[in-house]
């Protein structure tokens, strides 16, 4: 009850402050605007005799032994007065009254104000009180949970009891990651089991992975499973303008954690404060480095099995200070990668719970079409589809909205109002047809799911191709070369059938050159041999890929350029060979694109079957047969589950 009253009284403080400010402003303005002229008794008598005085007020000052005479003259302005100080004698005052009576002027006489106690209080104490209140309000932040300006050294960590009630059921996928952190939960539930065996639980766990893969959600689920308090703070919350504030916040955070142990501390984006010290163009940042030093000290300071476990998340582990990653601090690193097709399906099921989906929407099919998507990307995909369904006044989300949402996420909204000439449309159609044919013809090519010449973002059109099998770790030299061939096929198709080359292939050329250079300088896939000539130097303060370390001579640099050109030239010849061999198919695809603007997978497969000269069909390829067997087996296992 007292808390409610204090909060209510605090809510009136701004109005009280405003009242004091208004009163103070009025008094100051009134004082400044009033002009008081000092006169002597002789001047006052002269003005009285000449009839120039309008009013007189006599105020006795017994403590000072004087009379203070104030009043106005006829030629004074509105806020202008005079003031005369005369000795405290009856003769002088009597003479003043007599002169006033001669001019028919009534003299007002005040009682001695010094005898009034409340006036003394008003004059002497109230200004001090007002000044004190102003100082208090100036150095206090109202409505901030009682934390004032002098509490800037307090921790900004937010406490969510039991991790905000999140559990592993709320985290789709991440099977191996959950198993890796399971012993943390067991320790928080029953620490004696570990101390009895002499085991030391990790003090810190570093979650590493791309943005949107569920690192924060996993940390909350750990706290929820263990049913312990969960402190959440971002790395940027430690860093302030003043040196020492961040270190003070670290100390306060650990102090709070020790009082609520066992508990979890989650530091998101720890690279904001944990970057390597003493590097960069301009030296280190004193405040950040002192904060990091305090964090390292505090992690060494609390006991091994005290019940405090720190979980940190970052997508830049390469820039962290080595002292932060040594045993005894962040002992364990858990990589939270992007989900595979099965995990994507589970994530889609979680995010589709509150969505109204049409019967034709198959989450398994969506999962297969979204390789490389993170959990956040999948959530955004379904949200965009829901927004599109509402915009189109539909009662459920259909595959049309899913397709459009996927295109919007990848390339941006369609530029349906953009005016495109027939010539532009034709050259884009042949360009995209060239990409599609290479994907169809090449043994390791990706499956063509969609071709469109509707402009999106900065692209005039695009061909959506998805891998037959999801690959994330290893690519062969042949596969990389076929990727380059596919990228260059659009340019080859333009040159072959339009006798022109356009700027539409600029992004394709950029990606093809990057792959070819990596083959030569990083992967050792050239005649220069199995050597790595370049590696990315990700400077901590200069930013990612600011420069590359080159440990070779100018002669080797020339050979590298020659090898890159050789790979590009050979792949371009192969691309031209493919588009020349499939003249009929490319023409049919281009004409269909010009007419319909978008071709689906089924329409593409029908046109290929009717017009392709490609003799080795995909169903005759033993690799595809094996792939289909694997897919059939995966489908059966999924149905059983």
C-alpha positions as CSV (number, residue, x, y, z in Angstrom):
1,X,0.0,0.0,0.0
2,X,2.8,2.4,0.8
3,X,4.5,1.6,-2.5
4,X,1.3,2.6,-4.4
5,X,1.1,5.9,-2.5
6,X,4.7,6.7,-3.1
7,X,4.3,6.0,-6.8
8,X,1.2,8.2,-6.8
9,X,3.0,11.0,-5.1
10,X,5.8,10.7,-7.5
11,X,3.4,11.1,-10.4
12,X,2.4,14.6,-9.0
13,X,6.0,15.7,-8.8
14,X,6.1,17.1,-12.4
15,X,3.1,19.2,-11.8
16,X,4.5,20.6,-8.5
17,X,7.8,21.4,-10.3
18,X,5.8,23.1,-13.1
19,X,4.0,25.2,-10.4
20,X,7.3,26.3,-8.8
21,X,8.7,27.1,-12.2
22,X,5.7,29.3,-13.1
23,X,5.8,31.1,-9.7
24,X,9.6,31.6,-9.9
25,X,9.3,32.9,-13.5
26,X,6.6,35.4,-12.4
27,X,8.7,36.7,-9.5
28,X,11.8,37.1,-11.6
29,X,10.0,38.8,-14.5
30,X,8.2,41.1,-12.0
31,X,11.5,42.0,-10.4
32,X,13.2,42.6,-13.7
33,X,10.3,44.6,-15.1
34,X,9.9,47.0,-12.1
35,X,12.2,50.0,-12.2
36,X,13.0,51.6,-8.8
37,X,14.6,55.1,-8.7
38,X,16.6,56.0,-5.6
39,X,15.8,59.6,-4.4
40,X,17.0,61.6,-1.4
41,X,14.8,63.5,1.0
42,X,15.5,66.9,-0.6
43,X,14.5,65.6,-4.0
44,X,11.3,64.1,-2.6
45,X,10.4,67.4,-0.9
46,X,11.0,69.3,-4.1
47,X,8.8,66.9,-6.1
48,X,6.1,67.2,-3.4
49,X,6.1,71.0,-3.5
50,X,5.9,71.0,-7.3
51,X,2.9,68.7,-7.2
52,X,4.6,65.9,-9.2
53,X,3.9,63.1,-6.7
54,X,0.9,60.7,-7.3
55,X,1.2,58.4,-4.3
56,X,3.4,57.9,-1.2
57,X,3.7,54.8,1.0
58,X,5.7,55.0,4.3
59,X,7.1,51.7,5.7
60,X,8.9,51.9,9.1
61,X,12.0,49.7,9.6
62,X,12.5,49.7,13.3
63,X,15.4,47.3,13.2
64,X,17.3,49.6,10.9
65,X,16.2,52.8,12.5
66,X,14.9,54.2,9.2
67,X,11.7,54.9,7.2
68,X,11.4,53.6,3.6
69,X,9.2,55.9,1.5
70,X,8.0,54.6,-1.9
71,X,5.7,56.0,-4.5
72,X,5.2,57.2,-8.0
73,X,5.7,60.5,-9.9
74,X,3.4,61.7,-12.6
75,X,5.9,61.3,-15.4
76,X,6.8,57.7,-14.4
77,X,6.1,54.7,-16.5
78,X,3.6,52.0,-15.4
79,X,6.2,49.8,-13.6
80,X,8.4,52.7,-12.4
81,X,8.6,53.8,-8.8
82,X,10.9,55.8,-6.5
83,X,12.4,54.9,-3.1
84,X,13.6,57.2,-0.4
85,X,15.3,56.2,2.9
86,X,15.0,58.8,5.7
87,X,16.1,58.8,9.4
88,X,13.7,57.3,12.0
89,X,12.7,60.6,13.6
90,X,9.3,62.2,14.2
91,X,10.3,65.6,12.9
92,X,11.2,64.3,9.4
93,X,8.0,62.2,9.1
94,X,5.8,65.0,10.4
95,X,7.3,67.4,7.8
96,X,6.6,64.8,5.1
97,X,3.0,64.4,6.1
98,X,2.6,68.2,6.2
99,X,3.9,68.7,2.7
100,X,1.7,65.9,1.4
101,X,-1.4,67.5,3.0
102,X,-0.7,70.8,1.3
103,X,-0.9,68.9,-2.1
104,X,-4.0,67.1,-1.0
105,X,-2.1,63.8,-1.2
106,X,-2.9,61.0,1.2
107,X,0.0,59.1,2.7
108,X,-0.3,55.4,3.3
109,X,1.5,53.9,6.3
110,X,2.5,50.2,6.5
111,X,2.9,48.5,9.9
112,X,6.4,47.2,10.6
113,X,6.7,44.1,8.3
114,X,9.6,42.8,10.3
115,X,7.2,41.8,13.0
116,X,5.5,39.3,10.7
117,X,7.0,35.9,11.1
118,X,5.4,34.4,7.9
119,X,6.9,37.1,5.8
120,X,10.3,36.2,7.2
121,X,9.7,32.5,6.4
122,X,8.5,33.4,2.9
123,X,11.5,35.6,2.1
124,X,14.2,33.5,3.7
125,X,13.2,29.8,3.6
126,X,10.9,29.3,0.6
127,X,13.6,30.2,-2.0
128,X,15.9,27.7,-0.4
129,X,13.1,25.0,-0.5
130,X,12.4,25.8,-4.1
131,X,16.0,25.6,-5.0
132,X,16.4,22.3,-3.2
133,X,13.3,20.8,-5.0
134,X,14.7,21.9,-8.3
135,X,18.0,20.3,-7.6
136,X,16.3,17.1,-6.5
137,X,14.2,16.8,-9.6
138,X,17.2,17.7,-11.8
139,X,19.3,14.8,-10.5
140,X,16.4,12.3,-10.3
141,X,14.8,10.5,-13.2
142,X,11.1,10.3,-12.5
143,X,9.2,7.1,-13.2
144,X,12.3,5.0,-13.8
145,X,11.6,2.3,-11.1
146,X,13.2,4.6,-8.5
147,X,16.6,4.6,-10.2
148,X,18.0,8.1,-10.4
149,X,20.9,9.8,-12.1
150,X,23.2,8.8,-9.3
151,X,22.3,5.2,-10.1
152,X,23.9,5.2,-13.5
153,X,26.4,2.6,-12.2
154,X,23.6,0.1,-11.5
155,X,23.2,-2.9,-13.7
156,X,20.7,-2.7,-16.6
157,X,20.1,-6.4,-16.6
158,X,16.4,-7.3,-16.7
159,X,15.2,-10.1,-14.6
160,X,12.8,-12.6,-16.1
161,X,11.8,-15.3,-13.7
162,X,12.2,-18.8,-15.0
163,X,13.4,-17.5,-18.4
164,X,10.0,-16.0,-19.2
165,X,8.4,-19.5,-19.1
166,X,10.1,-20.7,-22.3
167,X,11.1,-24.3,-22.6
168,X,12.7,-26.6,-25.1
169,X,9.2,-27.3,-26.5
170,X,9.2,-23.7,-27.8
171,X,12.5,-24.2,-29.6
172,X,12.1,-26.1,-32.8
173,X,15.1,-27.9,-34.2
174,X,18.5,-27.5,-32.6
175,X,18.5,-31.1,-31.4
176,X,22.3,-31.3,-30.9
177,X,22.5,-27.9,-29.3
178,X,19.8,-28.9,-26.7
179,X,21.8,-32.0,-25.8
180,X,24.9,-29.9,-25.4
181,X,23.4,-27.6,-22.8
182,X,21.3,-30.3,-21.1
183,X,24.0,-30.8,-18.4
184,X,23.7,-27.1,-17.5
185,X,20.1,-27.6,-16.7
186,X,20.9,-30.7,-14.7
187,X,23.5,-28.8,-12.7
188,X,21.1,-25.9,-11.9
189,X,18.5,-28.5,-10.8
190,X,20.8,-30.8,-8.8
191,X,24.3,-29.3,-8.3
192,X,25.2,-31.9,-5.6
193,X,25.3,-34.6,-8.3
194,X,28.2,-32.8,-10.0
195,X,30.1,-31.6,-6.9
196,X,30.0,-35.2,-5.5
197,X,31.9,-36.4,-8.5
198,X,34.3,-33.5,-8.4
199,X,33.1,-32.1,-11.7
200,X,33.3,-28.4,-12.5
201,X,30.4,-27.1,-14.5
202,X,31.3,-24.5,-17.2
203,X,31.2,-21.0,-15.9
204,X,30.3,-19.6,-19.3
205,X,28.8,-20.9,-22.5
206,X,29.2,-19.0,-25.8
207,X,26.4,-19.4,-28.4
208,X,27.9,-18.8,-31.8
209,X,25.9,-18.6,-35.0
210,X,24.4,-16.4,-37.7
211,X,21.7,-13.8,-36.8
212,X,18.2,-15.2,-36.3
213,X,19.1,-18.8,-35.6
214,X,17.6,-18.8,-32.1
215,X,20.5,-18.2,-29.7
216,X,18.5,-15.9,-27.4
217,X,15.5,-18.3,-27.5
218,X,17.7,-21.2,-26.6
219,X,19.2,-19.3,-23.6
220,X,15.7,-18.5,-22.3
221,X,14.6,-22.1,-22.7
222,X,17.6,-23.3,-20.6
223,X,16.4,-21.0,-17.8
224,X,12.9,-22.1,-18.3
225,X,13.8,-25.8,-18.1
226,X,15.9,-25.3,-15.0
227,X,13.3,-23.0,-13.4
228,X,15.8,-20.4,-12.2
229,X,16.0,-16.6,-12.5
230,X,17.1,-15.3,-15.9
231,X,19.1,-12.1,-16.2
232,X,19.1,-10.6,-19.7
233,X,21.4,-7.8,-20.8
234,X,22.9,-6.6,-24.1
235,X,26.6,-6.0,-24.5
236,X,25.9,-2.4,-25.6
237,X,24.2,-1.7,-22.2
238,X,27.6,-1.8,-20.5
239,X,29.3,0.8,-22.6
240,X,28.7,4.5,-21.6
241,X,30.4,7.8,-22.3
242,X,32.0,8.0,-18.9
243,X,34.9,5.7,-18.1
244,X,34.2,3.3,-15.3
245,X,30.4,3.2,-15.6
246,X,30.5,-0.1,-17.6
247,X,32.8,-1.7,-15.0
248,X,30.4,-0.6,-12.2
249,X,27.5,-2.1,-14.0
250,X,29.3,-5.4,-14.3
251,X,30.0,-5.5,-10.6
252,X,26.4,-4.7,-9.8
253,X,25.1,-7.4,-12.1
254,X,27.2,-10.1,-10.5
255,X,26.2,-8.8,-7.1
256,X,22.6,-9.2,-8.0
257,X,23.3,-12.7,-9.5
258,X,25.0,-13.9,-6.3
259,X,22.0,-12.8,-4.3
260,X,19.6,-14.9,-6.5
261,X,21.9,-17.9,-7.2
262,X,21.4,-20.4,-8.8
263,X,20.6,-18.3,-11.9
264,X,21.5,-17.6,-15.5
265,X,23.0,-14.4,-16.9
266,X,22.5,-14.0,-20.7
267,X,24.7,-11.3,-22.5
268,X,23.5,-10.8,-26.0
269,X,25.9,-9.4,-28.7
270,X,28.8,-9.8,-26.3
271,X,31.2,-8.6,-29.1
272,X,30.0,-5.1,-28.4
273,X,32.0,-5.2,-25.2
274,X,34.3,-8.2,-25.6
275,X,36.3,-7.3,-28.6
276,X,40.0,-7.9,-28.6
277,X,41.9,-5.3,-26.7
278,X,44.7,-3.0,-28.0
279,X,43.8,-3.3,-31.7
280,X,42.5,-0.9,-34.3
281,X,43.6,2.2,-36.0
282,X,43.1,4.6,-33.1
283,X,44.0,2.3,-30.2
284,X,41.5,0.8,-27.8
285,X,38.3,2.3,-26.3
286,X,39.1,2.9,-22.6
287,X,35.6,2.5,-21.4
288,X,35.0,-0.7,-23.3
289,X,38.3,-2.2,-22.3
290,X,37.8,-1.4,-18.6
291,X,34.4,-3.0,-18.8
292,X,35.9,-6.1,-20.4
293,X,38.6,-6.2,-17.7
294,X,36.0,-6.1,-15.0
295,X,34.0,-8.8,-16.7
296,X,37.0,-11.1,-16.8
297,X,37.8,-10.3,-13.2
298,X,34.3,-11.1,-12.0
299,X,34.2,-14.4,-13.9
300,X,37.4,-15.4,-12.1
301,X,36.0,-14.1,-8.8
302,X,33.0,-16.3,-8.2
303,X,33.3,-19.9,-7.3
304,X,33.4,-22.9,-9.6
305,X,30.0,-24.3,-8.6
306,X,28.4,-21.2,-7.1
307,X,25.3,-21.6,-9.3
308,X,25.9,-18.7,-11.7
309,X,26.2,-19.7,-15.3
310,X,26.9,-17.0,-18.0
311,X,25.5,-17.6,-21.5
312,X,26.7,-15.2,-24.2
313,X,25.7,-14.9,-27.8
314,X,27.5,-13.5,-30.8
315,X,27.8,-13.9,-34.6
316,X,31.4,-12.6,-34.6
317,X,33.5,-15.0,-32.4
318,X,36.6,-14.1,-34.4
319,X,36.8,-10.6,-32.9
320,X,36.5,-11.7,-29.3
321,X,39.4,-11.2,-26.9
322,X,41.3,-14.5,-26.3
323,X,41.2,-14.0,-22.6
324,X,37.4,-14.2,-22.8
325,X,37.5,-17.6,-24.4
326,X,40.1,-19.4,-22.2
327,X,39.1,-22.2,-19.9
328,X,37.6,-20.9,-16.6
329,X,35.6,-18.2,-18.4
330,X,33.7,-19.2,-21.5
331,X,34.7,-22.8,-21.4
332,X,32.3,-24.1,-24.0
333,X,31.2,-22.9,-27.4
334,X,28.0,-24.1,-28.9
335,X,27.5,-23.5,-32.6
336,X,23.9,-22.6,-33.4
337,X,23.7,-23.0,-37.2
338,X,21.0,-22.6,-39.8
339,X,18.4,-25.3,-39.8
340,X,18.3,-28.2,-42.3
341,X,15.2,-29.2,-44.1
342,X,13.7,-31.3,-41.3
343,X,14.4,-28.5,-38.7
344,X,12.9,-25.9,-41.0
345,X,9.7,-27.9,-41.2
346,X,9.6,-28.1,-37.4
347,X,10.2,-24.3,-37.1
348,X,7.4,-23.7,-39.7
349,X,5.0,-25.8,-37.6
350,X,5.8,-23.6,-34.5
351,X,5.2,-20.3,-36.4
352,X,2.1,-21.6,-38.2
353,X,0.2,-22.4,-35.0
354,X,-1.6,-19.0,-35.0
355,X,-1.9,-18.8,-38.8
356,X,-4.9,-19.9,-40.9
357,X,-3.4,-22.0,-43.7
358,X,-5.2,-23.3,-46.8
359,X,-5.5,-27.0,-47.3
360,X,-3.1,-26.8,-50.3
361,X,-0.2,-25.4,-48.1
362,X,2.3,-28.1,-47.2
363,X,4.9,-27.0,-44.7
364,X,7.3,-29.8,-45.9
365,X,7.2,-28.3,-49.4
366,X,8.0,-24.8,-48.0
367,X,10.9,-26.2,-46.0
368,X,12.4,-27.8,-49.1
369,X,12.1,-24.5,-51.0
370,X,13.9,-22.5,-48.3
371,X,17.5,-23.7,-48.0
372,X,19.7,-21.3,-46.1
373,X,16.7,-19.7,-44.2
374,X,17.2,-19.1,-40.5
375,X,14.4,-19.4,-38.0
376,X,13.8,-15.6,-38.1
377,X,13.6,-15.7,-41.9
378,X,11.0,-18.5,-41.8
379,X,8.9,-16.6,-39.2
380,X,9.1,-13.5,-41.4
381,X,8.1,-15.5,-44.5
382,X,4.9,-16.7,-42.9
383,X,4.2,-13.2,-41.5
384,X,4.6,-11.7,-44.9
385,X,2.3,-14.3,-46.4
386,X,-0.3,-13.5,-43.7
387,X,-0.1,-9.8,-44.5
388,X,-0.6,-10.5,-48.2
389,X,-3.6,-12.7,-47.5
390,X,-5.2,-9.9,-45.4
391,X,-4.4,-7.4,-48.2
392,X,-6.1,-9.7,-50.7
393,X,-9.2,-10.2,-48.4
394,X,-8.7,-13.9,-48.2
395,X,-9.9,-16.2,-45.5
396,X,-6.7,-18.4,-45.4
397,X,-3.1,-18.3,-46.5
398,X,-2.6,-20.1,-49.8
399,X,0.5,-21.2,-51.7
400,X,0.2,-18.1,-53.9
401,X,0.8,-15.9,-50.8
402,X,3.7,-18.2,-49.7
403,X,5.3,-17.9,-53.2
404,X,4.9,-14.1,-53.3
405,X,6.2,-13.7,-49.7
406,X,9.3,-15.8,-50.6
407,X,10.0,-13.6,-53.6
408,X,9.5,-10.5,-51.5
409,X,11.9,-11.7,-48.8
410,X,14.6,-12.7,-51.4
411,X,14.3,-9.9,-54.0
412,X,11.9,-7.3,-52.7
413,X,8.4,-6.4,-53.9
414,X,7.4,-6.7,-57.5
415,X,7.7,-3.5,-59.6
416,X,4.4,-4.1,-61.4
417,X,4.0,-0.4,-62.2
418,X,7.4,0.0,-63.8
419,X,7.3,0.5,-67.5
420,X,9.4,-2.1,-69.4
421,X,10.0,-1.8,-73.2
422,X,9.5,-4.9,-75.4
423,X,13.2,-5.0,-76.2
424,X,14.1,-5.0,-72.4
425,X,11.6,-7.7,-71.8
426,X,13.0,-9.8,-74.7
427,X,16.6,-9.5,-73.6
428,X,15.7,-10.3,-70.0
429,X,13.7,-13.3,-71.1
430,X,16.6,-14.8,-73.1
431,X,19.0,-14.0,-70.2
432,X,16.9,-15.9,-67.7
433,X,16.2,-18.7,-70.2
434,X,20.0,-19.2,-70.5
435,X,20.3,-19.6,-66.7
436,X,17.4,-22.1,-66.6
437,X,18.8,-24.3,-69.5
438,X,22.2,-24.6,-67.8
439,X,20.5,-25.7,-64.6
440,X,18.6,-28.3,-66.5
441,X,21.5,-29.6,-68.7
442,X,24.4,-29.8,-66.2
443,X,24.7,-33.0,-64.2
444,X,25.2,-31.2,-60.9
445,X,22.9,-28.3,-61.8
446,X,20.2,-27.1,-59.5
447,X,16.5,-27.7,-60.1
448,X,14.7,-24.8,-61.7
449,X,11.6,-24.0,-59.7
450,X,10.6,-20.7,-61.2
451,X,11.5,-18.1,-63.9
452,X,10.2,-14.6,-64.0
453,X,10.9,-11.4,-65.8
454,X,8.9,-9.2,-63.5
455,X,11.3,-6.7,-62.0
456,X,12.0,-7.0,-58.3
457,X,14.3,-4.8,-56.3
458,X,17.4,-4.0,-58.5
459,X,16.9,-7.1,-60.7
460,X,15.0,-7.1,-64.0
461,X,14.1,-10.8,-63.5
462,X,15.4,-13.9,-61.9
463,X,15.6,-17.7,-62.1
464,X,14.9,-19.5,-58.8
465,X,17.0,-22.7,-58.6
466,X,17.2,-24.9,-55.6
467,X,19.7,-27.7,-54.9
468,X,18.7,-31.3,-55.4
469,X,20.3,-32.1,-52.1
470,X,21.2,-29.6,-49.3
471,X,24.9,-29.0,-49.2
472,X,26.6,-26.9,-46.6
473,X,30.1,-28.2,-46.0
474,X,32.0,-29.5,-49.1
475,X,31.8,-28.6,-52.8
476,X,33.9,-30.3,-55.5
477,X,35.8,-28.5,-58.2
478,X,33.3,-29.7,-60.8
479,X,30.4,-28.4,-58.9
480,X,32.0,-24.9,-58.5
481,X,32.8,-24.8,-62.2
482,X,29.1,-25.7,-63.0
483,X,28.0,-22.9,-60.7
484,X,30.1,-20.5,-62.8
485,X,28.8,-21.9,-66.0
486,X,25.2,-21.4,-64.8
487,X,26.0,-17.8,-63.8
488,X,27.6,-17.0,-67.2
489,X,24.8,-18.7,-69.2
490,X,22.6,-15.7,-69.0
491,X,25.3,-13.5,-70.6
492,X,26.0,-16.3,-73.2
493,X,22.4,-16.5,-74.1
494,X,22.1,-12.7,-74.7
495,X,25.2,-12.7,-76.9
496,X,24.1,-15.8,-78.9
497,X,20.5,-14.9,-79.6
498,X,20.3,-11.1,-79.2
499,X,23.8,-10.3,-80.7
500,X,24.1,-7.9,-77.7
501,X,25.4,-7.9,-74.1
502,X,23.6,-6.0,-71.4
503,X,24.3,-4.7,-67.9
504,X,21.9,-7.2,-66.5
505,X,24.7,-9.8,-66.0
506,X,26.8,-7.5,-63.7
507,X,25.8,-9.4,-60.5
508,X,26.3,-12.8,-62.3
509,X,29.8,-11.7,-63.3
510,X,30.7,-10.5,-59.8
511,X,29.6,-13.8,-58.2
512,X,31.3,-15.9,-60.9
513,X,34.6,-14.0,-60.5
514,X,34.5,-14.4,-56.8
515,X,34.1,-18.2,-57.0
516,X,36.9,-18.5,-59.6
517,X,39.3,-16.4,-57.5
518,X,38.5,-18.4,-54.4
519,X,39.2,-21.6,-56.4
520,X,42.7,-20.3,-57.2
521,X,43.7,-18.4,-54.0
522,X,41.9,-20.3,-51.3
523,X,41.0,-23.8,-52.4
524,X,44.0,-24.7,-54.5
525,X,42.0,-25.7,-57.5
526,X,44.2,-24.5,-60.3
527,X,47.6,-25.2,-62.0
528,X,49.3,-23.2,-59.3
529,X,48.9,-26.2,-57.0
530,X,47.4,-26.8,-53.6
531,X,48.5,-23.5,-52.1
532,X,46.5,-20.8,-50.3
533,X,47.6,-17.4,-51.5
534,X,45.0,-15.2,-49.8
535,X,43.1,-15.4,-46.6
536,X,40.6,-13.0,-45.3
537,X,42.0,-10.6,-42.7
538,X,39.0,-9.7,-40.6
539,X,40.4,-6.7,-38.7
540,X,38.6,-6.2,-35.4
541,X,38.0,-2.5,-35.9
542,X,38.4,-2.1,-39.6
543,X,35.5,-4.4,-40.3
544,X,35.0,-7.6,-42.2
545,X,36.9,-8.0,-45.5
546,X,38.5,-4.6,-45.3
547,X,41.6,-6.0,-46.7
548,X,43.2,-9.4,-47.5
549,X,46.6,-10.6,-46.5
550,X,48.8,-11.3,-49.6
551,X,51.9,-13.3,-49.0
552,X,53.1,-13.5,-52.6
553,X,55.1,-11.6,-55.2
554,X,53.8,-9.5,-58.1
555,X,54.7,-12.4,-60.5
556,X,52.5,-14.8,-58.6
557,X,49.7,-12.1,-58.6
558,X,49.9,-12.1,-62.4
559,X,49.7,-15.9,-62.5
560,X,46.7,-15.8,-60.2
561,X,44.9,-13.3,-62.5
562,X,45.7,-15.5,-65.5
563,X,44.3,-18.6,-63.7
564,X,41.1,-16.8,-62.8
565,X,40.7,-15.6,-66.4
566,X,41.4,-19.1,-67.6
567,X,38.6,-20.6,-65.4
568,X,36.1,-17.8,-66.5
569,X,37.0,-18.2,-70.2
570,X,36.6,-22.0,-70.1
571,X,33.3,-21.9,-68.2
572,X,32.0,-19.2,-70.6
573,X,32.9,-21.4,-73.6
574,X,31.0,-24.2,-72.0
575,X,28.0,-21.9,-71.3
576,X,27.9,-20.8,-74.9
577,X,28.1,-24.5,-76.0
578,X,25.1,-25.3,-73.8
579,X,22.9,-22.4,-75.0
580,X,23.8,-23.1,-78.7
581,X,22.9,-26.8,-78.3
582,X,19.4,-26.0,-76.8
583,X,18.4,-23.3,-79.3
584,X,14.8,-24.5,-79.5
585,X,14.3,-24.8,-75.8
586,X,15.7,-21.4,-75.1
587,X,13.5,-19.8,-77.7
588,X,10.4,-21.6,-76.4
589,X,11.2,-20.5,-72.8
590,X,11.9,-16.9,-73.8
591,X,8.6,-16.7,-75.8
592,X,6.7,-18.2,-72.9
593,X,8.3,-15.7,-70.5
594,X,7.5,-12.7,-72.8
595,X,3.9,-13.9,-72.9
596,X,3.3,-15.0,-69.3
597,X,6.1,-13.2,-67.5
598,X,6.4,-16.0,-64.9
599,X,6.8,-19.8,-65.4
600,X,6.3,-22.4,-62.6
601,X,8.2,-25.6,-62.1
602,X,5.5,-27.7,-63.7
603,X,5.3,-25.4,-66.8
604,X,9.1,-25.5,-67.2
605,X,9.2,-29.3,-67.0
606,X,6.5,-29.6,-69.6
607,X,8.4,-27.3,-72.0
608,X,11.6,-29.1,-71.4
609,X,10.0,-32.5,-72.1
610,X,8.6,-31.2,-75.4
611,X,11.5,-29.2,-76.7
612,X,14.8,-30.3,-75.2
613,X,17.5,-32.0,-77.2
614,X,19.0,-33.2,-73.9
615,X,19.2,-37.0,-74.2
616,X,20.1,-38.0,-70.7
617,X,16.9,-37.2,-68.9
618,X,16.9,-36.7,-65.1
619,X,15.0,-39.9,-64.5
620,X,17.7,-41.9,-66.3
621,X,20.5,-40.4,-64.2
622,X,21.6,-42.9,-61.5
623,X,22.5,-40.0,-59.1
624,X,18.9,-38.8,-59.4
625,X,17.5,-42.3,-58.8
626,X,19.6,-42.5,-55.6
627,X,18.4,-39.0,-54.6
628,X,14.7,-40.1,-55.2
629,X,15.3,-43.2,-53.1
630,X,16.7,-41.1,-50.2
631,X,13.8,-38.7,-50.5
632,X,11.2,-41.5,-50.5
633,X,12.9,-43.0,-47.4
634,X,12.9,-39.5,-45.6
635,X,9.2,-39.1,-46.5
636,X,8.3,-42.5,-45.0
637,X,10.3,-41.7,-41.8
638,X,8.6,-38.4,-41.5
639,X,5.1,-40.0,-41.9
640,X,5.9,-42.5,-39.2
641,X,7.0,-39.8,-36.8
